[in-house]
Amino acid sequence: MLYMIYSTDVENSLEQRLKARPAHLARLQELQHQGRLHLAGPLPATDSNDPGGAGFTGSLVVAEFASLEDAREWAADDPYIAAGVYENSVVKPFKKVLPA
């Protein structure tokens, strides 16, 4: 089943984000390699694809997991959590409707 993982950054997270980004991306790339990643990306702090020093306010991931518990465990192991980037994460089942 698909699950969405919505994570919110702490204030002024950009420096920690940049340091932990390679490990964070490696985990996402592994999901992609397994054919389980449907969508992933950060939420810019400004109305721009490149927010510069304003950084990001969080991230969204939509991926397949065997269960809600598996999705929660995967989210809890994110390098951004260990690096202090994320303040919290919400994991919920997701039903894709469109595009078909």
N, C-alpha and C positions, 0 to 999 in steps of 0.2 A: 504494500500500500504506500501511497505517497504521504509525506509529512512535510509541514512547513516549520522551519526553524527561524524565528524572528528574534534577533539579538539587538540589544540596545547598548551603545557605547557609554562609557563614563565620560565626563567632561575632559576636554583636552587629551583625547586618546591617540592623536595622530602619531606621535613619536613611538609609543608602544606598538601601535598597529604596524608601522613600517618595520620594526625589528622582528615582529612575529609573523609577518606576512608570508615569507617563504614556507614555513611549516604549515601555516593555515592553508595556503594554496595547494601544497602537496597532498593534504587530506582530501580536498575537493577534487583534485585531479585523479586521485585513486577512485573516488566514487564515479567520476566520469569514465574512467577506464573500464569500470565494472558495468557501465551502462545504467547506473542508478541515479545519476545527477540530472535533474530536469531544468534547474534554474539556480543561479547563485550570483550575488553581487552586493556591493556596499550601498548605503544610503547617503549620498552627498549632503553635507551640512548647508549647502547653498544650491540655488537653482542652476546647477552647472554640472556637466559630466566631469569636469576637473575643478574641484573646489579649492585647490591649492592648500594654503595653510589653514583654511577653515575646517578641513578634514571631513570626517564622516560621523553620522549619528547612530549607525547600526548596520546590520546586514540581514539579508534574506536568503535562505536556502530552501529549495524544494527538491526532495530526493526520496528514493524508495528505500524503505527499511522493512524488516520482517515484522516488526511490532512497534508500538508506541514506546515501549521500554527501550528497545534497541535505538530508536531515534533519540530518545532523551540521553542515553549513555553516550552516543556519538557526539551529541551537542555538548555534553559536559566535559568531554575530552578535547575540545577545541583549543588549540594553542593560544587563541585570543583570550580565553578565560584565564589560563595560566599566566599570561603576560599582563593581566589587569586591564585589558581593552574593554571587555564586555561587563556591563553592570548586571545584566540578567538576560536570560533567553527563555522564550516561550516556544514550546513544541506542541503542535496540534496536527491531527489527521487533516489531510487535504484531498479534496475531490476535484480533479481537473475536469472542466466542462468544455472550455474553448482555449485554443483552437483544437478541433477534433483530430 
